């Protein structure tokens, strides 16, 4: 299978690397020239829970024009860059290409659909955790299932073929028809973990070691669950709070993507995670005070000038 991963950050490299390692033709598309150069010259280094390896079969580029039409395009950029990334990814997308989003937050599938058509879009969630160590290197920090589903009913078996390719790469994957429920279920984990780790600097598992952060996690997730209920979203997890805590344990040593963003001084996805719950709560008449405070704190940290030593 010919696959392009748009966004070669921690998760993009993890998925791209594992898929390449089992024989797929994989291209990483990213704007970071040094990262691209190291991958092409030395290969992609993956360490951590799935074993240590250097993958030399994978290729990287800063231009989608270098790649051509693919069977599958995986969008792994930050949600704030989705629209622009899909525009730049047009040379990768042909009549039979499927586009998969495994991104955090709400709204990505809808933005992609505007550009490529709803029939080409697959949405999904993953419980894997990955940390970018530097140019050409990531650490696989936690494992878990990947669940994917089509936005519209499909008459072909391409979704099942993608599922099989992922499984062959060691990525436990299943197909599910409740796409929005999947996205909101994953959102619960991001709601409970990302902002708190970004604010405190704690790793995922450490959130459960302090009564204060554990209580904030619980309240943030409970607010999000109520917003989902009023919105009419059916979430697979009967107890989202317990689910989020289980994610914390499974990815205990992971530094969340939002914490990594704050550490790098980059813009976070707070507006499509906790901020999205606040916005939906306002629209639906559901109070979300904890998520509002978390959102405001992360926005403040984003704006804070870096300390000069």
Secondary structure, DSSP 4 states (H G I P E B T S, - for coil): -EEEEE--SHHHHHHHHHHHHTT-EEEEE-S-HHHHHHHHHH-EEEEETT--EEE-S-EEES-GGGT---SEEEE-S-GGGHHHHHHHTGGG--TT-EEEE--SSSSHHHHHHHHH-GGGEEEEEE--EEEEEETTEEEEEE---EEEEESS--SSSHHHHHHHHHHHTT--EEE-S-HHHHHHHHHHHHHHHHHHHHHH---GGGGGGSHHHHHHHHHHHHHHHHHHHHHT---S-S-HHHHHHHHHHHTTTPPPHHHHHHHHT---SGGGTHHHHHHHHHHHT---HHHHHHHHHHHHHHHSPPPP-
